[in-house]
Amino acid sequence: MVTGTGPVCDPAASLAGKSVLITGGGSGIGAALTLGFLSAGAKVTIVQNQDGSAFCDQAEQHTGTRPHFINCDLTDVPALKRSFAQTRETQGPISVLINNAANDQRHSTEEVSEAFWDWSQSINLKAQFFACQAAVADMRSIGGGSIINLSSISYMMGNAGYPVYVAAKAGITGMTRSLAREFGADNIRVNALIPGWVMTERQKTLWATEDAVAAHLERQAIKQVLMPQDMVGPALFLASNMSFGMTGQALVVDGGVVATG
């Protein structure tokens, strides 16, 4: 009889020393995740297009451990795959992949060109798929792993103002379910983490007006804004043995805006 690994009470107990790759791990939600996994004793590589050197300095000061930074255009699939090879050489086979990077640039249907559609799908959906593909061999070689794909409640709410992004986020949930079935026999778990409106610096700078935030809080059951660090606990849970029997699922962390089940 094949048995599971069993849960542990502390995520750090099953994440210490593990090799973790986080796309977009140097800003916003990704930065909070990087700090959280470093604090849990994991070895973390950040893969993103923006320079992450200053954040790596801050992370090292905060946690005592420096993340490894790889500058990479995630829409360049060969370069993305090379970043996985570099991560493997630097910190060992990847045990946890967090597909966090995204771009929620606002747009209307009428203004969308074919080029914009392709670019948005490339960063928001295509990069996640090929990152999953690149991680599988590592996870098989070590007997399993955890993939966490960040989606968004935007598609569950039917939000207007960025339809191409919303389409990609819906696609992520469908992809997650399919890959969970495909990789389950290899003890590779694939789940979606679905945040609500998280007040990153980008959101506060571009869209989080006082009226917009107040209107959103009216929809939330919990009347407090969500911050990037509020995604850390759920991500640690999905990555660790605490969720060993959980795959193909969508974990919504939105303060109670949408209902699942």
C-alpha positions as CSV (number, residue, x, y, z in Angstrom):
1,M,0.0,0.0,0.0
2,V,1.3,3.4,-1.0
3,T,1.0,6.0,1.8
4,G,1.3,9.8,1.9
5,T,4.1,11.7,3.5
6,G,1.8,13.0,6.3
7,P,1.3,16.5,7.5
8,V,3.6,18.5,9.8
9,C,2.7,21.2,12.2
10,D,5.3,23.7,11.0
11,P,5.8,24.5,7.3
12,A,9.4,25.3,8.0
13,A,10.0,21.7,9.1
14,S,9.3,20.5,5.5
15,L,10.7,23.6,3.6
16,A,14.1,24.0,5.3
17,G,16.8,23.6,2.7
18,K,14.4,23.2,-0.2
19,S,15.1,24.8,-3.5
20,V,12.3,27.3,-4.4
21,L,11.9,29.4,-7.6
22,I,9.7,32.4,-7.5
23,T,8.9,34.4,-10.7
24,G,8.5,38.1,-10.0
25,G,9.9,37.5,-6.5
26,G,11.5,40.9,-6.1
27,S,8.4,43.1,-5.8
28,G,4.8,43.1,-4.6
29,I,3.3,39.8,-3.5
30,G,6.5,38.1,-4.9
31,A,8.8,40.0,-2.5
32,A,6.7,39.0,0.5
33,L,6.8,35.4,-0.7
34,T,10.5,35.5,-1.0
35,L,11.0,36.8,2.5
36,G,8.5,34.2,3.8
37,F,10.3,31.3,2.2
38,L,13.7,32.5,3.2
39,S,12.5,32.8,6.8
40,A,11.3,29.2,6.6
41,G,14.8,28.1,5.8
42,A,14.3,27.6,2.0
43,K,16.8,28.5,-0.7
44,V,15.1,31.0,-3.0
45,T,15.8,32.0,-6.6
46,I,14.0,35.1,-8.0
47,V,13.5,35.2,-11.7
48,Q,12.2,38.4,-13.2
49,N,13.0,41.1,-15.8
50,Q,13.5,44.0,-13.4
51,D,16.7,44.3,-11.5
52,G,16.4,42.6,-8.1
53,S,19.8,43.5,-6.6
54,A,18.5,46.1,-4.2
55,F,15.7,43.8,-3.0
56,C,18.2,40.9,-2.5
57,D,20.3,43.2,-0.3
58,Q,17.2,44.0,1.8
59,A,16.2,40.4,1.9
60,E,19.6,39.3,3.2
61,Q,19.5,42.0,5.9
62,H,16.0,40.9,6.9
63,T,16.4,37.1,6.9
64,G,20.2,36.5,7.1
65,T,20.0,34.7,3.7
66,R,20.5,36.1,0.3
67,P,18.1,35.0,-2.5
68,H,19.7,34.2,-5.9
69,F,18.6,36.6,-8.6
70,I,18.3,35.8,-12.3
71,N,17.4,38.6,-14.7
72,C,15.2,37.0,-17.3
73,D,12.4,38.1,-19.7
74,L,9.8,35.5,-18.8
75,T,8.2,35.7,-22.2
76,D,11.4,34.4,-23.7
77,V,10.8,30.7,-23.2
78,P,14.4,29.5,-24.0
79,A,15.7,32.1,-21.5
80,L,13.1,31.0,-18.9
81,K,14.3,27.4,-19.3
82,R,17.9,28.5,-18.8
83,S,17.0,30.2,-15.6
84,F,15.7,26.8,-14.2
85,A,19.0,25.2,-15.2
86,Q,20.9,28.0,-13.4
87,T,18.8,27.6,-10.3
88,R,19.5,23.8,-10.3
89,E,23.2,24.5,-10.5
90,T,23.1,27.1,-7.7
91,Q,20.8,25.5,-5.2
92,G,19.9,22.1,-6.3
93,P,16.8,20.5,-8.0
94,I,13.7,22.7,-7.7
95,S,11.2,21.5,-5.1
96,V,8.8,24.4,-5.1
97,L,7.8,26.6,-8.1
98,I,5.7,29.7,-7.5
99,N,4.4,31.3,-10.7
100,N,3.8,34.7,-9.3
101,A,4.8,37.2,-12.1
102,A,2.0,38.9,-13.9
103,N,1.0,42.2,-15.5
104,D,-2.5,43.6,-15.0
105,Q,-2.2,46.6,-17.4
106,R,-5.7,48.1,-17.9
107,H,-7.3,48.0,-21.3
108,S,-10.6,48.0,-23.1
109,T,-11.7,45.3,-25.6
110,E,-11.8,47.9,-28.4
111,E,-8.2,48.9,-28.0
112,V,-6.7,45.4,-27.9
113,S,-4.5,44.6,-30.8
114,E,-3.3,41.1,-31.7
115,A,0.2,42.1,-30.5
116,F,-1.2,43.2,-27.1
117,W,-3.2,40.0,-26.8
118,D,-0.1,37.9,-27.5
119,W,2.0,39.9,-25.0
120,S,-0.5,39.7,-22.2
121,Q,-1.1,36.0,-22.6
122,S,2.7,35.5,-22.9
123,I,3.5,37.0,-19.5
124,N,0.3,36.0,-17.7
125,L,-0.4,32.5,-18.9
126,K,2.2,31.1,-21.3
127,A,5.2,31.8,-19.0
128,Q,3.4,29.9,-16.2
129,F,2.9,26.9,-18.4
130,F,6.5,26.7,-19.6
131,A,7.7,27.3,-16.0
132,C,5.7,24.3,-14.9
133,Q,7.1,22.3,-17.8
134,A,10.7,23.2,-16.9
135,A,10.2,22.3,-13.2
136,V,8.8,18.8,-13.7
137,A,12.0,17.0,-14.3
138,D,13.6,18.4,-11.2
139,M,10.6,17.4,-9.1
140,R,10.5,13.9,-10.5
141,S,14.1,13.4,-9.7
142,I,13.6,14.2,-6.0
143,G,10.3,12.3,-5.7
144,G,7.9,15.1,-5.8
145,G,7.3,18.8,-5.4
146,S,4.7,21.6,-5.2
147,I,3.7,24.1,-8.0
148,I,1.7,27.1,-7.0
149,N,0.2,29.1,-9.8
150,L,-1.1,32.6,-8.8
151,S,-4.4,33.4,-10.4
152,S,-6.9,36.2,-9.4
153,I,-10.4,36.6,-8.3
154,S,-10.9,39.1,-11.2
155,Y,-12.2,36.3,-13.4
156,M,-14.5,35.0,-10.7
157,M,-15.9,38.4,-10.2
158,G,-16.2,39.0,-14.0
159,N,-14.3,42.2,-13.7
160,A,-14.2,44.7,-16.6
161,G,-11.3,46.9,-17.6
162,Y,-8.7,44.2,-18.4
163,P,-10.4,41.4,-20.3
164,V,-7.2,39.8,-21.7
165,Y,-5.7,39.6,-18.2
166,V,-9.0,38.2,-16.9
167,A,-9.0,35.5,-19.6
168,A,-5.4,34.5,-18.7
169,K,-6.2,34.2,-15.0
170,A,-9.2,32.0,-15.8
171,G,-6.9,29.9,-17.9
172,I,-4.4,29.5,-15.1
173,T,-7.0,27.8,-12.9
174,G,-8.0,25.4,-15.8
175,M,-4.3,24.7,-16.5
176,T,-3.7,24.0,-12.8
177,R,-6.4,21.4,-12.7
178,S,-5.1,19.6,-15.8
179,L,-1.5,19.6,-14.7
180,A,-2.4,18.3,-11.2
181,R,-4.0,15.3,-12.9
182,E,-1.0,14.8,-15.2
183,F,1.7,15.1,-12.6
184,G,-0.1,13.5,-9.6
185,A,1.4,10.1,-10.0
186,D,4.9,11.7,-9.6
187,N,3.9,13.2,-6.3
188,I,3.9,16.6,-7.8
189,R,1.1,18.8,-6.5
190,V,-0.2,21.7,-8.5
191,N,-2.5,24.2,-6.9
192,A,-3.7,27.8,-7.7
193,L,-3.4,30.5,-5.1
194,I,-6.1,33.1,-5.9
195,P,-5.6,36.5,-4.2
196,G,-8.2,39.2,-3.9
197,W,-7.2,42.9,-4.2
198,V,-3.8,43.1,-2.6
199,M,-2.4,46.5,-1.9
200,T,1.0,46.3,-3.5
201,E,2.9,49.5,-4.3
202,R,1.8,49.2,-7.9
203,Q,-1.9,49.0,-7.0
204,K,-1.6,51.9,-4.6
205,T,0.2,54.0,-7.2
206,L,-2.0,53.3,-10.2
207,W,-5.6,52.2,-9.1
208,A,-6.2,52.2,-5.4
209,T,-8.1,55.4,-5.0
210,E,-9.9,56.1,-1.7
211,D,-13.3,55.5,-3.4
212,A,-12.2,52.3,-5.2
213,V,-10.8,50.8,-2.0
214,A,-13.9,51.7,0.0
215,A,-16.1,50.1,-2.7
216,H,-14.1,47.0,-2.6
217,L,-14.1,46.7,1.2
218,E,-17.9,46.8,1.0
219,R,-17.7,43.5,-1.0
220,Q,-15.3,41.9,1.5
221,A,-16.5,40.1,4.5
222,I,-13.4,41.1,6.4
223,K,-13.2,44.9,6.4
224,Q,-9.5,45.3,6.1
225,V,-7.3,45.7,3.1
226,L,-5.2,42.8,2.1
227,M,-1.4,43.3,2.1
228,P,1.3,41.2,0.3
229,Q,2.3,39.5,3.5
230,D,-1.2,38.1,3.8
231,M,-0.4,35.7,0.9
232,V,2.7,34.2,2.6
233,G,0.9,31.9,5.0
234,P,-1.3,30.3,2.3
235,A,1.7,29.9,0.0
236,L,3.8,28.2,2.7
237,F,0.9,25.9,3.4
238,L,0.5,24.9,-0.3
239,A,4.3,24.4,-0.6
240,S,4.7,22.4,2.6
241,N,3.7,18.9,3.6
242,M,0.9,20.4,5.6
243,S,-1.1,20.3,2.3
244,F,0.3,16.9,1.1
245,G,-3.2,15.6,0.1
246,M,-4.2,18.8,-1.7
247,T,-3.8,19.2,-5.5
248,G,-5.8,20.6,-8.4
249,Q,-7.4,23.1,-6.0
250,A,-8.0,26.8,-6.0
251,L,-7.2,28.5,-2.7
252,V,-9.0,31.9,-2.6
253,V,-7.5,34.4,-0.2
254,D,-9.6,37.5,-0.8
255,G,-11.1,38.6,2.6
256,G,-14.4,37.0,1.7
257,V,-15.4,38.6,-1.7
258,V,-16.2,35.4,-3.7
259,A,-17.5,32.1,-2.6
260,T,-16.2,28.7,-3.7
261,G,-17.5,25.2,-3.3
